[in-house]
C-alpha cells in the first residue's frame, strides 16, 4: 500500500470548500490537473452514491472515471473510492484554521507497484487539483 499526502492552508472556510465539492457544476470546474475538463454522467453526493465522469485531457484524450462516495461529513471530510484503474481511495479533510482551512489530501493506492509507476503523475496532479480548488473558492 502507498499513500500520497499533501496539505495546504486555503483562505476560505471549510463550508466554502465543502460547497465547491458538493455542487457538481463547481466541482467540474476545478477537479483534476491543469488543462483537464470534466463531463459528469452521475453525481450522487451521498454515502454510497456514484460519481461517474469522463476527464478530458488537454489533447482531447478521454479518461473514464467511476467512484463511490464512501464517507461525507459536511464541512469536514469527503472520502471516495475510485473503482476503476488505478484503484485508490481519496480522503479530503477540512479543518478550521486561523487562515481559513487546513486541507488534507490523502490518496491511498492498495497496489504499491501501481502507485510507484504513476507517482510522477499523481504528485504534481494532486497539487494542481488543490491549486484549482483554491482558485474556485477565492
N, C-alpha and C positions, 0 to 999 in steps of 0.2 A: 504494500500500500504506500502511496506517495501523496503528500499533501502540500499544496501551494498556498501560502498565506500572504496576505498584504493587508495593511490597514492605512487609513487616511482620515485626517480631520477634514470635514466638509462644513462650510459656513452655511448650514441650513439645519433646521430642526429635524429630529427623527421622523416626525409626522410628515414633513415636506418631502423627505426622501422616500418614505413609505408610499406616499401618494404618487410619486413618479414610477413606482413599481406596480401598483395595483391598477393603474389606468393603462389599458393596452395601447392607446394611441401614443401616450408619452413614452411608455416602455419601448415601443417600436422605434422611436426616435433615437434613443440612447443605447440600446442593447447592442453589444458586440464591439469589435475593434474598429479602428478608424477606417472609413470608407465603405463600411458594410451597411446594408439596409435590411429590413425585415418585412416579411409578409406573413401575418398571423392567420392561421387556419382555425385554431381552437385556443381559447384562453379562459379557463375556468379557475379563477383565482379563489381557491378554497382548498383546504387539506384534501388530498386525493384527486384534485382537479387536474385535468390535462392541459398541457401547453404544447401545442404543435405549431411549428412555423418553419419557414424557409429563411435562412440568412443568405443574402445575395452579396457576393464579393464585388470589389471594385471592377473586376474583369468580367462580371456577369455570371460567374460560377455560382450555382445554387447548392447550398448546403442544408439538407433537410435536418430538422431537429425535432425530437419528441422528448418531453419531460413530464414529470408529475410533481405537483406541489405536495411535499410531504409534511411541511410544518409552516404555519403562518401565525405570527404573533404581531398584531397591529402595532406599528411604530417601534418594533423591537427586532424582528427576525423573519426572514423568508428562507426556506430550505427547499431546494429542488433536487430531484433525482433525474439525471439525464439518461434516458432509456436506450438511446441508440448510440452506436460507437462514435466517439470514445465514451465509455461509461464512466460517470463520475457523479458525485454529489457536491452541491454547492450551497453553502450557508452564507447569507449576508446578514451580519449582525449590526444593529444600530444602538449606540449608547449615547445618551445625552452627555455633552461636554461643554465647557465654558465657551468654546469657539463655535459651537453648533452641535456637531455629531461626530463621534468616532465610529467610522465604518470599518467593520472587519469582514474581509472576504476570504473564505476558506473553501478551497476546492480540493476534494479528495478523490484520487483515482485508485480503484482496487488493484488494477494491474500496473505494477511498478514499471514494467518494461514499456508499456504504452505511455505512461507519464514521462519516462526518460526520453522517449522518441519524439515527443511533442513539447517538451519543456521550452524549447527555443521559440515556440509559437505561443504557448499558454501564458508564460510570464509577462511578456510585453502586451499581449492581447488583454489580459486582466487589468493591467494599468491603464490601457486606452479606454477600456469599458468604464472604469471608475472616473477617468477624466471626462468622458461624455456624460455620465450621470451628474458629475459636479456642475457641468455647464447647463444641464437641463434644470437643475434646482437653483441656479444662481439668480 
